[in-house]
């Protein structure tokens, strides 16, 4: 007879086929690897430094990444940001940060770097399963902005976090208007970063154009849909892209910002 833990491990197995462990201590790598292999048949690769981790991430395409917060030639937050802003296939893979020093600064720094979960050493198999369940079976919305790239920070979870609780509204689906406002705010920020950070600004604009198209479908707004599609075309058709046309496409989308949201942004 299967227990609840057995059923959980069966559900987790497809998400644990390739795992990257970034950890400078061989004993810590072995401990985590043994625990993971007790959950599922897992191909595990490891790296001890930022540089080696980036090389392995590009080659292995891990489904899940564990990384130590810090160590010799290792800065977990910096590494997480580099992966999130890369062109790797695994750039959206869940990242679980592991450390023995779970200070508020470390936890919030990990969240702001695009980490999914935080795991404090020493940990038990139950602690590990709880984090694995969160990242593999409870997906979070992805935020593709300029200053931040990663899972929705409002749903960051850590048993060690002692800051403000999650918003009451987080349990409800985001309304079309709220989705639109968030997307247009990111469009505006990305437009301001076109000259300083073109790769991420372009990625952010493409992501928001796709999200706005979904909102337009929900609202049956063909004008908004065409404006979002026009921006996507400007960003994907190299023969058609020029700065004046791109600025025009961005401006055509920003007119859909609700007046009260635009006023609040100007006052900020």
TAMOMO-V892508 format. One record per run of one state. SS is the DSSP state (a for helix, b for strand, c for the rest). FROM is the first residue (numbers start at 0). LEN is the number of residues. If there is no record, write none. Layout:
BEGIN
ss | from | len
SS | FROM | LEN
SS | FROM | LEN
END
This chain:
BEGIN
ss | from | len
c | 0 | 3
a | 3 | 10
c | 13 | 4
b | 17 | 5
c | 22 | 3
a | 25 | 14
c | 39 | 3
b | 42 | 5
c | 47 | 2
a | 49 | 11
c | 60 | 3
b | 63 | 5
c | 68 | 1
b | 69 | 2
c | 71 | 2
b | 73 | 2
a | 75 | 9
c | 84 | 9
b | 93 | 6
c | 99 | 4
a | 103 | 9
c | 112 | 4
b | 116 | 4
c | 120 | 4
a | 124 | 13
c | 137 | 4
b | 141 | 3
c | 144 | 4
b | 148 | 3
c | 151 | 1
a | 152 | 3
c | 155 | 1
b | 156 | 1
c | 157 | 10
a | 167 | 4
c | 171 | 4
a | 175 | 17
c | 192 | 5
a | 197 | 22
c | 219 | 2
a | 221 | 15
c | 236 | 6
a | 242 | 12
c | 254 | 4
a | 258 | 9
c | 267 | 1
END
